[in-house]
Amino acid sequence: MDKESLPRWAWLLAALIVAAIVSQLINLVLLHPIGLSEEFEVVTTITLMSPVLIYVGIWYDEHRQEYWERSRGQIAGDVLFVLVGALLGSATVLAMIVDTGWSRLILDIVAMFAGFVTGWALFWWRNTELYRDESGTR
């Protein structure tokens, strides 16, 4: 794929739409039949969107291209960390606040924030060198 064919925001939007569609298919085909509560559908979406938010930036930024020279095992481990972090972060926070009586929108936003931050924090923890500036500081 030629990253210069579309601006960064367009790649991000397209990938987020694909992640949303795939998450809804997973919810419909796999998780609804086993009894997933409607309030927790957002966790699947957050989990699949988290790597998109991280990896589109790494793929698009020229100064972060050395990341792709790593072993497939390390990249797969990073993706797994992001997925598990987003899943646990969003599900844990949502479980704590689901019975507060807040609107579904507020619940989803708080869960998204928790999931995205947890996933990115785990990715950053494994890859601090990607986020150092030219002077070597973080």
C-alpha positions as CSV (number, residue, x, y, z in Angstrom):
1,M,0.0,0.0,0.0
2,D,1.2,3.4,-0.9
3,K,0.9,5.6,2.2
4,E,1.3,8.8,0.0
5,S,-1.9,8.0,-2.0
6,L,-4.1,9.2,0.9
7,P,-3.4,11.6,3.8
8,R,-2.8,10.1,7.2
9,W,-6.3,10.9,8.5
10,A,-7.9,9.0,5.6
11,W,-5.8,5.9,6.3
12,L,-6.7,6.2,9.9
13,L,-10.4,6.7,9.2
14,A,-10.5,3.7,6.7
15,A,-8.7,1.4,9.2
16,L,-11.0,2.5,12.0
17,I,-14.1,1.8,9.9
18,V,-12.8,-1.7,9.0
19,A,-12.0,-2.3,12.7
20,A,-15.6,-1.3,13.7
21,I,-17.1,-3.5,11.1
22,V,-15.0,-6.5,12.1
23,S,-15.8,-5.9,15.8
24,Q,-19.5,-5.8,15.1
25,L,-19.2,-9.1,13.1
26,I,-17.4,-10.7,16.0
27,N,-20.1,-9.4,18.4
28,L,-22.9,-10.7,16.2
29,V,-21.4,-14.1,15.3
30,L,-19.4,-15.1,18.3
31,L,-20.2,-13.0,21.4
32,H,-24.0,-12.5,21.2
33,P,-24.7,-16.3,21.0
34,I,-22.7,-16.8,24.2
35,G,-24.5,-14.0,26.0
36,L,-22.4,-10.9,25.8
37,S,-24.3,-8.0,27.5
38,E,-25.1,-5.2,25.1
39,E,-23.2,-2.7,27.4
40,F,-20.0,-4.6,26.7
41,E,-20.2,-4.6,22.9
42,V,-18.0,-1.5,22.9
43,V,-15.1,-3.4,24.4
44,T,-14.7,-5.4,21.2
45,T,-14.6,-2.2,19.2
46,I,-12.1,-0.5,21.5
47,T,-9.9,-3.6,21.4
48,L,-9.7,-3.7,17.7
49,M,-9.4,0.0,17.2
50,S,-6.5,0.4,19.6
51,P,-3.8,-1.1,17.4
52,V,-5.1,1.0,14.5
53,L,-4.5,4.2,16.4
54,I,-1.0,3.1,17.2
55,Y,0.1,1.4,14.0
56,V,-1.1,3.9,11.5
57,G,1.1,6.5,13.1
58,I,4.1,4.2,13.2
59,W,3.5,3.2,9.6
60,Y,3.1,6.7,8.4
61,D,5.9,8.5,10.3
62,E,9.2,8.4,8.5
63,H,11.2,8.7,11.7
64,R,9.6,5.5,13.1
65,Q,10.2,3.2,10.2
66,E,12.9,1.3,12.0
67,Y,10.1,-0.4,14.0
68,W,9.3,-2.5,10.9
69,E,12.8,-3.9,10.8
70,R,12.1,-5.8,14.1
71,S,11.3,-9.5,14.2
72,R,7.8,-10.6,13.4
73,G,7.7,-12.2,16.9
74,Q,8.4,-8.9,18.6
75,I,5.8,-7.0,16.4
76,A,3.2,-9.8,17.1
77,G,4.0,-9.5,20.9
78,D,3.5,-5.7,20.7
79,V,0.1,-6.2,18.9
80,L,-0.9,-8.7,21.5
81,F,0.1,-6.3,24.4
82,V,-2.0,-3.6,22.8
83,L,-5.0,-5.9,22.3
84,V,-4.9,-7.4,25.8
85,G,-4.3,-4.0,27.4
86,A,-7.2,-2.4,25.5
87,L,-9.4,-5.3,26.3
88,L,-8.6,-5.4,30.0
89,G,-8.5,-1.6,30.5
90,S,-11.8,-1.0,28.8
91,A,-13.6,-4.0,30.3
92,T,-12.4,-3.4,33.8
93,V,-13.4,0.3,33.8
94,L,-16.7,-0.5,32.1
95,A,-17.5,-3.2,34.7
96,M,-16.8,-0.7,37.5
97,I,-19.1,2.0,36.1
98,V,-21.8,0.1,34.2
99,D,-24.3,0.3,37.0
100,T,-23.8,4.0,37.8
101,G,-26.8,5.1,35.8
102,W,-24.8,7.2,33.4
103,S,-25.8,7.4,29.8
104,R,-24.5,4.8,27.4
105,L,-22.5,7.5,25.6
106,I,-20.6,8.5,28.7
107,L,-20.0,4.8,29.6
108,D,-18.6,4.2,26.1
109,I,-16.4,7.3,26.2
110,V,-14.9,6.4,29.6
111,A,-14.3,2.8,28.5
112,M,-12.7,4.0,25.3
113,F,-10.4,6.3,27.1
114,A,-9.3,3.6,29.6
115,G,-8.8,1.0,26.8
116,F,-6.9,3.2,24.5
117,V,-4.6,4.6,27.2
118,T,-3.9,1.1,28.6
119,G,-3.1,-0.3,25.2
120,W,-0.9,2.6,24.3
121,A,0.8,2.6,27.6
122,L,1.8,-1.1,27.2
123,F,3.0,-0.4,23.7
124,W,5.0,2.6,24.9
125,W,6.5,0.5,27.7
126,R,7.8,-2.1,25.2
127,N,9.0,0.5,22.7
128,T,10.1,3.6,24.5
129,E,12.9,4.3,22.0
130,L,10.3,5.0,19.3
131,Y,9.1,8.1,21.2
132,R,12.4,9.7,22.0
133,D,13.3,12.9,20.3
134,E,16.5,13.5,18.5
135,S,18.3,14.6,21.7
136,G,17.7,11.2,23.3
137,T,15.1,12.3,25.9
138,R,11.6,11.0,26.2
